[in-house]
């Protein structure tokens, strides 16, 4: 009986399951299909077309702006093309420059040629006096020991960036002149990173057309005594409590000359040889760069040095040459600088 009952139950259950499945199928099949009308498709297509046209117009506009910028840059570059001076010999062309400062406009002096120079020297060699001599002219700017600041000579990149700013006439200092500067440069000591990176710096000087002025001393013993005396005054401040590395009056020189430094003879020869080697290395390291070698003693005494040599090195015009000649003679006659 139980078996018959189970068979009966199974026979009853199967039709129920089939009925449910059939019902679900009927429900799915009778569900209405969503169809978008033709107007909707046309609207979607029109919207996509509008978006495409908008994007295309933006692209054209951007390309047009870029083209306009390119044209503007080309015009600016054409305007910034170096001026041409028919009176400048072809051999002097690499040393004639027409900088375009970023901080101001040279205005009517935009085509005034500028010469780049660097005074390479050693401490207590008369470079302060010599730089004062150059800066006495209204169109010459020598900007001092720029690389006495260690950060500016920390690596080659820092050095070249500093030089670029200087020779672009963007360097701000008390020596900066007007827009018609004819020569711009600096005073650079051989021990201020110059010899450490001399190969890269020599390449830079050659590429930028920089003329070098070596200012050295023949009497290295006098230079050594001057270094000792200057160090002593830096600590004692003999002139009314102030230290002066360079004096311009006989009275001040007499006060400083009262100090008689003690020289360690055991170290003297080695020190003089070191100084001599540093100067010799500088001359050799930059021998391929156009340069002139001046000695402080010769410039002051006027025995062997003519201002014409400086004129030839810088390539400055005759008017400037005559002005420097006058300045040299004035400085010699007044004996403004005292280095003992």
Secondary structure, DSSP 8 states (H G I E B T S, - for coil): -HHHHHHHHHHHHHHHHHHHHHHHHHHHHTS------HHHHHHHHHHHHHHHHHHHHHHHHHHHHHHHHHHHHHHHHHHTS----TTS-GGGGGG-B----SSS--GGGTTS-BEEEEEEE-TTSSHHHHHHHHHTSTTEEE---GGGSGGGGSSHHHHHHHHHHHHTT---STT---TT-SEEEEEEEIIIIITTTHHHHHHHHHHHTEEEEEEE-S-HHHHHHHHHHHHHHHHH-TBTTB--SS--SHHHHHHHHT------HHHHHHHHHHHHHHHHHHHHHTTTS-EEEEEHHHHHHTSS--HHHHHHHHT--HHHHHHHHHHHHHHHHHT-----
